[in-house]
Amino acid sequence: KWHAFQNGSTRYLIADRMLMCRVSWQDLDEAGYVFGKKMLIDGRHFHCRLLTGGDTPCDDPYQGATLPNEWDALVGSSGASNAPKPEATDHAKTLGPGHLNSAHNRLWNWFGAVSWTAETVTSRANGRVCRGYHSPTYFYINTVNHRHEDIGWRPILEKAL
């Protein structure tokens, strides 16, 4: 499923989950999906890319990134008016069944899965930002070539109206 948002004359469709796991940021970059690749889907043109995720975590990684980014605005803290809002329990620091069964996780599928974002990490040359897993706002840094079953590709499709 795709979550739809609109900002001015641009429409965004964000996958509700990772569409592919065991893929590295480097793999996605080499294929052109980190910063965007033009695609034709059902006769419509889209720009397919990763969400931005911020490049520096807050002091507490459960609080997200220090600078504004798409992950925190749309998935994590849900700044968009039509975005589903997480509950306080979604940010609890011990993962449990409540996270898995929360309404917010059922919509975004962040529990136990981190999604690559477009951001590089300024303090670490081979570091790339991942979001999710422990909470909707959790900020995690991984290496550019890391592949694992709990990390993957969650695309955003961008379409000019």
PyMOL commands that set and color helices and strands:
alter all, ss='L'
color gray80, all
select helices_A, chain A and resi 25-30+61-63+70-76+88-91+97-100+103-108
alter helices_A, ss='H'
color red, helices_A
select strands_A, chain A and resi 2-7+10-15+20-21+37-41+44-50+114-121+124-132+139-143+151-153+155-160
alter strands_A, ss='S'
color yellow, strands_A
deselect
rebuild
show_as cartoon
